[in-house]
Amino acid sequence: MSTYERPVEDEFRGIEQAVWAAPPHRLAEVANGLIDRYANGGDAGVLLIDYRQAFLVPTVRGRPDVPVDNTLPGRAFASQRIVGEPSREDGGRLVHLPLTVQGERLGVLTVGLPDGAPGWLEDFAVVVARALKLADQSTDLFRRIRRRTRLTLAAEIQWELLPAPSCDAAEFHFAGQLEPAYAVWGDNFDWAASEERLTLTVSNGMGSGTDAAVLTHLAISALRNARRSGGDLVEQAALADQTLYARHRGERHVATLLLDFDLATGRVRAVDAGSPMIFRVRDGVPEGVGFDAQMPLGMFGDTLYEVEEFTVRPGDRLVLVSDGVHSALSPEGAPFTRSALAQAMRATRMQAPPEAVRTMIRHFIAFHEDTEPADDAVIVCLDWTGRDGATGGPGGPVSGGA
């Protein structure tokens, strides 16, 4: 069989079956063996993105980590395109393929081929990515590989709580990131999508360390419980408020911004229960979306939360940040939101949400000029594409620029 030919259907079905039959902890090894057998490929390897989204970490021991920035595997990851290296004298070359499941970027498949990529290799990468996503639930191997340094216990709690950090859907493209990735405390985000709605929250648990992480875990679990029971935003906020108050009697609370998107119309219902902030970038201009401030979850236990509304239109970008971002000060005392955040949002306007978030995190870190940020942080980016013909209504409440 020529390396340029896709295996006949039965053969490729056998390749897929071999991937799915692999024990979770041996999946990468099996994938490498299949490349060698069916494509005469050498130097095959699965590289997983680390928690900070800065390095691609090989699953094969002894190979060096690969920076995402300024490398060909990193370009494949960042652009979500197949990237081939220049051919060697023997005609062979390395090919890098993104491993992605519904917009969640897992890493890169790198394959050394003698004379070009076979036509089925992209399909193979899709199968491997899906298998990796499933296998990750059954083994610690891939989570061990992805951490380039030890996670704190608080960070372990937060990352286990987190849903997929990015997603592509017909109506929206979304990504979020925690910082510092290996030592986050109480900041987190959550989301869930259905046929008609997207619910998105950004939360900031009071305090630091495991106390903050456990507090946020309780709040998000209460929000999910109400949401999965069919509760609307007010009911979700009310249950979380009551749950936290019953446990801490108002001494500890969680600041949360809750958003509910109507996927058909672009109307967004919001409950602002604390410090996270939201900015809308429309026609390249970032503006703060302002709401009436309401009490954080758990402060009183009987708060009557009210819903406000605004609209997103196709082409709009929303950036949500926790107080670790919008309250950050430079070593000279300048607020991050005064100009640096707006500059970061403008600098990322041509990037997809996952890359935009990575870039904004880099701006955030550089803003501190080699000093440690005083608080942990969340940055979430959502691009609204909308459904065909859905243009939304009036713009809704918008306050001063970022």
DABELDA-V655798 format. One record per residue. N is the residue number from 1. RES is the residue in one small letter. OMEGA is omega in degrees with one decimal (* if undefined). Layout:
BEGIN
n = [N	N]
res = [RES	RES]
omega = [OMEGA	OMEGA]
END
This chain:
BEGIN
n = [1	2	3	4	5	6	7	8	9	10	11	12	13	14	15	16	17	18	19	20	21	22	23	24	25	26	27	28	29	30	31	32	33	34	35	36	37	38	39	40	41	42	43	44	45	46	47	48	49	50	51	52	53	54	55	56	57	58	59	60	61	62	63	64	65	66	67	68	69	70	71	72	73	74	75	76	77	78	79	80	81	82	83	84	85	86	87	88	89	90	91	92	93	94	95	96	97	98	99	100	101	102	103	104	105	106	107	108	109	110	111	112	113	114	115	116	117	118	119	120	121	122	123	124	125	126	127	128	129	130	131	132	133	134	135	136	137	138	139	140	141	142	143	144	145	146	147	148	149	150	151	152	153	154	155	156	157	158	159	160	161	162	163	164	165	166	167	168	169	170	171	172	173	174	175	176	177	178	179	180	181	182	183	184	185	186	187	188	189	190	191	192	193	194	195	196	197	198	199	200	201	202	203	204	205	206	207	208	209	210	211	212	213	214	215	216	217	218	219	220	221	222	223	224	225	226	227	228	229	230	231	232	233	234	235	236	237	238	239	240	241	242	243	244	245	246	247	248	249	250	251	252	253	254	255	256	257	258	259	260	261	262	263	264	265	266	267	268	269	270	271	272	273	274	275	276	277	278	279	280	281	282	283	284	285	286	287	288	289	290	291	292	293	294	295	296	297	298	299	300	301	302	303	304	305	306	307	308	309	310	311	312	313	314	315	316	317	318	319	320	321	322	323	324	325	326	327	328	329	330	331	332	333	334	335	336	337	338	339	340	341	342	343	344	345	346	347	348	349	350	351	352	353	354	355	356	357	358	359	360	361	362	363	364	365	366	367	368	369	370	371	372	373	374	375	376	377	378	379	380	381	382	383	384	385	386	387	388	389	390	391	392	393	394	395	396	397	398	399	400	401	402]
res = [m	s	t	y	e	r	p	v	e	d	e	f	r	g	i	e	q	a	v	w	a	a	p	p	h	r	l	a	e	v	a	n	g	l	i	d	r	y	a	n	g	g	d	a	g	v	l	l	i	d	y	r	q	a	f	l	v	p	t	v	r	g	r	p	d	v	p	v	d	n	t	l	p	g	r	a	f	a	s	q	r	i	v	g	e	p	s	r	e	d	g	g	r	l	v	h	l	p	l	t	v	q	g	e	r	l	g	v	l	t	v	g	l	p	d	g	a	p	g	w	l	e	d	f	a	v	v	v	a	r	a	l	k	l	a	d	q	s	t	d	l	f	r	r	i	r	r	r	t	r	l	t	l	a	a	e	i	q	w	e	l	l	p	a	p	s	c	d	a	a	e	f	h	f	a	g	q	l	e	p	a	y	a	v	w	g	d	n	f	d	w	a	a	s	e	e	r	l	t	l	t	v	s	n	g	m	g	s	g	t	d	a	a	v	l	t	h	l	a	i	s	a	l	r	n	a	r	r	s	g	g	d	l	v	e	q	a	a	l	a	d	q	t	l	y	a	r	h	r	g	e	r	h	v	a	t	l	l	l	d	f	d	l	a	t	g	r	v	r	a	v	d	a	g	s	p	m	i	f	r	v	r	d	g	v	p	e	g	v	g	f	d	a	q	m	p	l	g	m	f	g	d	t	l	y	e	v	e	e	f	t	v	r	p	g	d	r	l	v	l	v	s	d	g	v	h	s	a	l	s	p	e	g	a	p	f	t	r	s	a	l	a	q	a	m	r	a	t	r	m	q	a	p	p	e	a	v	r	t	m	i	r	h	f	i	a	f	h	e	d	t	e	p	a	d	d	a	v	i	v	c	l	d	w	t	g	r	d	g	a	t	g	g	p	g	g	p	v	s	g	g	a]
omega = [179.1	177.9	178.9	-176.2	171.5	176.9	175.5	-170.1	-178.4	179.6	-179.6	175.1	177.0	176.3	178.6	-179.4	178.5	177.1	-176.8	-179.5	-176.8	171.9	-175.1	-176.1	-180.0	-173.3	-178.9	178.9	179.7	178.6	178.4	-179.8	178.8	176.4	-179.3	-175.6	-170.3	-178.8	-177.3	-175.3	174.3	178.7	179.1	178.8	173.1	176.6	-178.1	179.5	-179.1	-174.2	-178.6	-178.4	-178.7	-177.1	170.0	-172.1	-178.6	173.2	176.9	-178.1	175.2	178.2	-176.0	172.6	-176.0	177.0	175.1	-177.2	171.8	171.6	-180.0	173.3	177.4	177.7	177.2	178.9	-174.6	-176.4	-175.2	176.9	174.9	-179.6	177.1	176.1	178.0	-179.6	175.7	-179.8	-179.7	178.9	-179.9	177.1	175.2	176.6	-177.7	-177.0	178.8	174.9	-170.5	177.0	178.1	177.2	176.7	-174.2	-175.2	-177.4	-174.6	170.6	179.3	-176.2	172.2	-175.3	-177.0	-174.8	177.0	-176.6	174.6	-174.8	-177.0	-172.8	179.4	176.5	178.8	178.1	177.4	179.7	-179.8	-179.8	179.9	178.5	176.7	-179.4	179.4	-177.6	-178.7	179.2	-172.6	-179.8	173.6	-170.8	-173.5	176.5	174.6	-178.4	-173.3	-177.9	-178.9	171.9	-175.4	171.7	168.8	178.6	178.8	178.9	177.1	178.7	-175.4	-179.5	176.0	179.2	-171.2	169.9	176.5	-175.6	176.3	-177.7	171.6	175.6	-178.5	-173.7	-175.2	172.0	-166.4	172.7	176.5	-178.6	174.6	178.3	-0.6	-170.4	-174.8	-177.5	179.7	-176.8	-172.5	-179.0	179.8	172.4	-178.2	177.8	174.7	-178.5	173.1	180.0	-173.4	-169.6	168.6	174.5	-176.6	177.9	170.3	-173.6	-179.8	179.9	-178.7	174.5	-177.4	176.2	-176.0	177.8	179.2	-179.0	179.8	177.9	178.9	178.4	179.6	-178.9	-178.2	177.3	177.5	177.3	178.9	-179.2	178.6	-179.3	-178.3	174.2	177.5	-178.8	176.9	-175.9	-179.0	179.1	177.2	179.9	-177.9	-179.7	178.8	178.2	-178.9	-177.9	179.9	-180.0	179.2	-178.4	-170.7	175.2	175.7	-178.8	178.7	-177.1	-176.7	175.4	-173.5	169.8	-178.2	179.6	176.9	-175.6	168.4	-172.9	-178.6	-172.1	-175.4	174.9	-177.2	174.0	-173.4	168.4	-180.0	-177.2	175.9	-163.5	178.7	-178.0	-179.5	177.1	176.7	176.3	180.0	-177.9	176.4	-176.8	177.6	176.4	175.6	174.4	-173.0	177.6	171.4	-177.4	175.8	-172.5	174.4	-179.9	176.9	-176.8	-178.2	176.9	179.9	-179.8	176.3	-174.9	179.8	-178.1	171.1	-175.4	167.4	-174.3	168.6	179.9	176.3	-176.3	177.9	171.2	173.6	175.2	179.1	-178.3	173.9	-176.1	174.7	177.0	-171.3	175.7	-176.9	177.2	174.6	176.1	178.2	177.7	179.4	178.9	178.7	-176.6	-175.2	179.4	-173.9	-179.0	177.8	177.8	179.6	179.5	177.6	-177.3	-175.2	-172.0	-179.8	-179.0	172.3	-175.6	179.6	178.8	177.4	178.8	178.2	-179.4	179.4	175.2	177.9	176.2	-179.0	179.7	179.7	179.6	-177.7	172.8	175.9	172.0	-179.5	173.5	-177.5	-175.0	173.5	-168.5	172.4	170.3	178.8	179.2	179.2	174.2	-177.7	175.6	176.9	176.2	-178.6	177.6	-179.5	-177.0	178.8	-178.7	179.0	-172.4	-179.8	-174.8	176.0	179.8	-174.1	-176.5	-178.5	*]
END
